[in-house]
Amino acid sequence: MSQSERDVIQHSGAASGAGFDIHGVVGIEVAPGTPGESQLRDMLAPFLGKSVASRRLSISEQISPVSGQSHAEDSYRFTEDSLYLPGDRVQIIETPEGYRIEGSGELLTAVIPLLDRLCVQEETAMIHAAVVDFRGSGVLLPAWGGVGKTSTVAKLVAMPDVRFMADDWAFLGAGGMLMGYAKPMFIKPHHRAIYPELFHGTRKPLAPGWLTTPVAHLATAVHPVIVRYPKTAAFTRRWSPEHRMVHPEQVFGPERISSAAPAQLAIFLERFDGAEARLEARSVDWMTSRIVGNFHSELPMVSRRLVEALGASGLVPLAEHFGEKAAVVRRALEDVPCSLLRLPVSWSADQASDFVANVVRSKLDG
């Protein structure tokens, strides 16, 4: 096992409670003994520490009894300020500061959509994108999974004075400030040419490239069940043959990590059935719609189910959930050039990321 992998799993000991401060916007408190604490420490590691934010998520194991719940068949039970999903064994209770999440499984799938909701109430939105600080200019590259976000940040951060902010999730304030999320990166076999140093030495085996897609499909299929059992989920997350988990600081060095930069460029990345790359200007409204839809689409199935249940039960109506987030993103991008970059699906991750990095450089250095 590599040092970076040991660093990722160093918090796997006894649960003692934890606190996280999400850019001063939302605070998260995890009660001692919560089974999902280990995963939350892994995935929220950049934010570990005490928060004084007024919006808060509190997380604990014990599911509180709630009387007078309505039943939506067998899918969930709810009141005006609570929601219980028996299949996922998680309960959400609205509080004056935000939400309390209760359950014995790995609760990141409940935390992310509720964190996004509280962020929106504070004029900030979570986005699914690669993000870099390009010499003081924030660049966001939203994309579907597998397009090449993790590969692209490597090419960009290799340039002088460019710093890593995120390769998957990040935050965007209505005032136009991009905020990073340097969570563990998931390195896969096709990254070998881009991150060769991560494939040297003794490490857990990865599935060969031709098996990556079947393994990924299997992982997606079992994920809703696995997240109910924290110990099994922790083992699967750390030892899956699909990927390796490494901290961005271990890859790029702490001096190449940036926490915030004003947004100056937004390019949505797609793969398509074409022979040549195509770069096309797009409106802010188009980019807003894509960013909001892409974030929701890329959430785990359990998270999407929670969002739908919140909407159906009236706790967070869907029109409100998506409309308020779209308003935040639209304001943030008001003066930001927006484009769509379509990349041939036949291009390797190495070739596609080179092209994207050169487009970004031409836009900001030109």
N, C-alpha and C positions, 0 to 999 in steps of 0.2 A: 504494500500500500504506500502511495506517495505521501510526502509531508502535507501537501495541500489537502489530500483526502482526509488525513488524520485531523487537520485543523477544522474541516467541515463538521466532523462528527464528535468534536471534543466535548460537546455538551450532553452526551448521551447518558450521563450518570443520573443520580437521584434527582427527581423533580423538586425544585425549591421555590418555584414562583419566579416570575420575570416581568419586567416592564419594558415598553418600547415607546419611543417618541418618533412619530412619522413626520419629520420636517416641521415640528412645532404645530402641525395642523390637527392631528388626532393622536391621542394617547391610547395605549393598549396595556391592560393589566391581566396577567395570567396567575390564577390562584395556585398556591403550592399543592402538589399532588395531582394536578391536571394531567391526564395521560398524554394529551397532545402537545405538552410543553416542549418536548425535545424537537419536534418538527418546527414549531414556531420559532424556537431559538435558532435553528438552522436557517430557515427561510427569511426571518426578519432580523438576522444578525446585524446588519448595518445600522439598525435603529435601536439597539439594546441600550436601555438607560431610562431614567425617570423622566416623565413628561408632565408638563403643567398645562397642556392643551385642555380647553374646555369641552371639546368633543371627545368621548371616550368609548372604548370597547372593553368590557370586562369579561373574562373567560374562566369558566370553572367546570368541574366534572358533574356535580350533582344537579340533576334535573328537578326543578322546583314543581310542586303540585300546583296546577292552575284549575280553578273551578269554572264551570259554565262554558266549556269550550264547544264551538260548533265543529261538525265533522264534514270534511270534504271527502266522502267515501272513505277509502282506506289510506288516501295519500297524505293527508295532514289534518291536524286539529288546530283551531285558532280562536282567539278573542280579539277585541279591538287593539290590544297591545301585546299579544303573544302569538307565537306560531310554533307548533311542534310537528316535526317530520319523523314519524316512527320508523320509516324505512332507513333513514340516515341516522337515527338516534341523536338528533340534535334539536334543541329548543332555543328560540330567539325571544327575548323579552325586551320591549322598548323601555328605556329609562329616560329621566330628564336630561342626562348627558349624552345619550346615544343608545347603545344596545348591550344587553348581557347575552352571551352565548354559552349555552350549557350542553355538555355532552361528553361521552367517554371515548370518542373516536379521535382521529386526527382532524383538527378543526380549522385548518387553513382554508379549506374549501368554503367554510361559512364566513371566515374572517374577511377574505378578499372582497366579495361583493358588498359586505356591510361597511368595510373600510372605505371602499369607493363611494358608497352612499354618504357617509359622514364627511368625507373630503369634499364632495360636491356641495354640501351644505356650507362648507367653508371656502367656496369659490376655487376649488381645486378638483381635478379629475385624474383618475388612474387611466393610463393608456398602455396598450400592448405594442411596444416599439423598441427598436435599438436607438440609443440616444448617446451622443458624444458632445463634448465641449470642444468645438473646433476653434481654438485660439480665442476664446471668449464668446463665441457664437454658438448657441444651442442648436443642434441638428436632431430632428426626430424623424425616424424611418419606420413608421408603422408597417406591419406586414403580417401575412398569414404565417402560421408555423411552417418551418421547413423551407422558407424562401431564401434564407441566408443571413439573418440578423447577427447571429453569433460570429459568423465568418467575417462579415463586413466590419464589425467593430474592431476586429484584430487588424485589418488593413488600415483603418482610419487611425487607430491609436499608435500604429507604427510610424505615422507622420510626425514631424517635429511639433511640439506644443499642442498636440491633440490629446484629450484625456477621456477616459471611459466614464460613462454615467450609468448605462444600463444596456442589457442585451435582450430583455424580455418585457419587463414591466417598468414603468416610470410614472412620474406625476407631472401634471401641467396646470399651472395656476392661471386664473382668468386674466391676470395682468400680463401674461406672456412669459412667465418664468418657468423653465423646465427644471425639474428636480429629480435627481438620480435615485436609483434603487440597485445598489451593487450586491444583489443576492447571489448565491452560488450559481455558477454557470454549468450547464449540462453539455459536456463534450462527448461527441459521437464519432464513430469510425470515419465519417467523411470529413472530419476536421483535421485529420492527420497531417495533411500538407500545410495547414494553416497554423496549427499549434503543435509542431513536431516535438517540442520539449516535453509536452504532456504525455507522450507515448513512449518515453525512454524509461528504463529501469523497471523495477518489479511493481506491477499494479494488477488490479483485478482484470480478468479477461473481458474483452468486449466481443459481442457477436460480429461476425464478418459483415462487410457492407451489404451483401446480398440478402442477409437476414434482418437487417435493420427495420425495414418496413413491417414484416410480419411480427417481429417482437414488439414494435410500437403499437400495432393494432391490438395485440394481446394485452399489453399494459393498459390501453385505453378501455378495453372491455372489462377488465377485472378491477379497475380503479374504484368504481362506486362501492364495491364490496370490501376491498382492501382498506379503505380509509376508515372503516368502522373499528379496525383492530390496530392500534398504534404500534405495537411491537412488530407485527407482521409488516405493516406499512413501512416502518423504519428500516427493517431488513431489506425490503424490496427496493426502497429508494436508494439505499447505499450500495446494494450489490447487484442491481439490475444489469444484465449484459448489454442493455441498450445504450448506457451512457456512463460517464464519470462526473462526479460533482467536484468542482474546484472553485475557490474564492477568486474573484477578479484581482484582488490585491496580490495573490500568489502568482497570477499570470502576468500582470502588467507592472506590479510594484505600487505601493501606496501613493507615491508621488504622481502617478498617472491616473488617479481617481478623482473625479470632480463631483461635488454635490449639487451644484446649481449653475445655470447659465441662461440668459435670455434667449428665447426661441427666435431664430433667424431664418430657418429653412425647414420645410416639411416635404418629404417625398414618400409617397405610398409605394411600396414595392410589391410587385406581383410576378408570378411565373405564368407564361402563356405558350401556346402552341405556335410559335413563330421562329423564324431563322435569325432575326436581328432584334436587338434591344430597341425599345421605343420610349422616348421621354416626351410627355405631353403635359402642358399647363392645365391646372384644374382650379376651380373656384374654392373659396373658403368653405362655402356651404357643402360642396362635394366632399372635401377633406373631412369636415366635421362629421358628416353622415358615415363615412368610411371608418373613422377612428372610433366612434361610439359603437357601431355595429361590429367592428373587428374585435374590440375588447370583449364584448359579450360573447361573441362566437368562440373566442379562444379560451373562455373560462372552462374549467372542468365540468362535466355533466352534472355533478352534485351541486356546484355553484349555480349553474343555470336553473336547475330545478328549484333552488331556494329563491332566486329572483322571481321566477314565475309564481311560486307560492305566496311570496310577499305581495305581489301584484294582485293575484286572484283573491286573496283574503282581505285586501284593502289596507294592509299595513303600510305598504309603499306602492300606490297605484302605478302601473307600468307607464302611463303617459307622463306622470310626474318624474318617475325614475329616469327615463330616457330624455325627456324634454329638458329638465334642469341640467343634466349633464351636457347635453348638446349646447345649451346656452353658454356654459362655462368654456367649453372647447372653442366655440365660435368666437367668443370675445378674446380668448388667448391667441387665436390665429389671425386676428383682424388685419394685421399689417405684415403677415408672414407669407412669402411666396410659397405656393403649394403646387405640387406636380405629382403625376403618376409615372412611375418607371416600370415598364413591362420587360421582363427578362426571359429569354428562351428557356423553356423547361429542360432542354437538352444540355444546357451549360452546367458545368460542375460548380460546386460551392466556391472553389478557388477562382474560377473564371468570372462568376457572377459578382463575387465580392470585390474583385479588382475593378470591374466596370463601375459598380456603385460608388466605390471610394473615389474614383477618378471624376465621376459626375459631381459629387459633393465638393471636391477640391476645385473643380472648374467654376462652380457657382459662387464659392466664397473667396477664392483667390483671384478670380478673373477680373 
